[in-house]
């Protein structure tokens, strides 16, 4: 099952153990989706040139301490979705070249008393956590200074010791899947200056009182914030907006697969002081149950003049109020694909004075049917270079 470049694919073969006779020739070994329960000392001893070892989706519950000892060239190790009840620092002690480590979806409750990762000087991405994972302790990340990506599945994370993530000086992209707002705010306190892109998943921002705990976020140096599968309400949106507009370096905000309970009745004028840095807004698949009752967003008009890129995709948009369009003075890129815009509503959305700086407009997968009317509605956009009106009803 090995090809010319010594990539050996033994996935989904019903194997109960790691095959015998592995040699120094092999560079990639894929043993994913088998029934392996145990990794033994001698199993990988000869595979000294292994670069990638894929063991995800097996039933591994035990690994001999010196199983990976001879894998000094290993760059990727995937142990995700197994049955490991604890992690041993000894496993990783000789993996000096390791860059990518996947440990998510096992059954360990914590990372141990110290750091399992202290010898992994070249680590670039780390993915950990599971449904049982409940504690992060101080010292758990000792030895890691720089990560390109840190992904923590912490849906039941209930205890976080202050300072645990502080030892990591820089994280380009941190993804955290979390339910507890209190634990989330403690984590944010430790990563204020280290994380460039913070992605928050599966959290509910539903009660106004909880938002006070998140005030700490406004001190974050993050350049990009993403909310994925997050719940928002009419009472919490203004609070979040006011936190985000205080963030000194925030350039990009993303909402993907989120739910909004409400109709956009936001008391925003009160605390609205426009973010001086935010330029890019992306909204994809935002579910608004009562979207037909949604307001004209008059409250946020004045906050829009500095945006340069806006994407609102697959969100049942049937109209952009003319005054909103006229306030998007700096907008160069607008993607309204996979929505419900028709000929009349486009005429209103692209009214005289709308989107004066626009260069790229994507209206694909809407309900436009009159080509002449479409061109008439858009003819005043003097800077337009790219127009996508494919997959409509012409």
HELIX and SHEET records of a PDB file:
HELIX    1   1 UNK A   89  UNK A   92  5                                   4    
HELIX    2   2 UNK A  181  UNK A  190  1                                  10    
HELIX    3   3 UNK A  208  UNK A  219  5                                  12    
HELIX    4   4 UNK A  234  UNK A  244  1                                  11    
HELIX    5   5 UNK A  291  UNK A  293  5                                   3    
HELIX    6   6 UNK A  298  UNK A  303  5                                   6    
HELIX    7   7 UNK A  322  UNK A  327  1                                   6    
HELIX    8   8 UNK A  343  UNK A  349  1                                   7    
HELIX    9   9 UNK A  371  UNK A  378  1                                   8    
SHEET    1   A16 UNK A   7  UNK A   9  0                                        
SHEET    2   A16 UNK A  28  UNK A  30  1                                        
SHEET    3   A16 UNK A  52  UNK A  54  1                                        
SHEET    4   A16 UNK A  76  UNK A  78  1                                        
SHEET    5   A16 UNK A 100  UNK A 102  1                                        
SHEET    6   A16 UNK A 125  UNK A 129  1                                        
SHEET    7   A16 UNK A 146  UNK A 154  1                                        
SHEET    8   A16 UNK A 170  UNK A 178  1                                        
SHEET    9   A16 UNK A 195  UNK A 201  1                                        
SHEET   10   A16 UNK A 224  UNK A 228  1                                        
SHEET   11   A16 UNK A 252  UNK A 256  1                                        
SHEET   12   A16 UNK A 280  UNK A 284  1                                        
SHEET   13   A16 UNK A 309  UNK A 313  1                                        
SHEET   14   A16 UNK A 333  UNK A 335  1                                        
SHEET   15   A16 UNK A 360  UNK A 362  1                                        
SHEET   16   A16 UNK A 386  UNK A 388  1                                        
SHEET    1   B 2 UNK A  38  UNK A  39  0                                        
SHEET    2   B 2 UNK A  62  UNK A  63  1                                        
SHEET    1   C 2 UNK A 135  UNK A 136  0                                        
SHEET    2   C 2 UNK A 159  UNK A 160  1                                        
SHEET    1   D 4 UNK A 204  UNK A 205  0                                        
SHEET    2   D 4 UNK A 231  UNK A 233  1                                        
SHEET    3   D 4 UNK A 259  UNK A 261  1                                        
SHEET    4   D 4 UNK A 287  UNK A 288  1                                        
END                                                                             
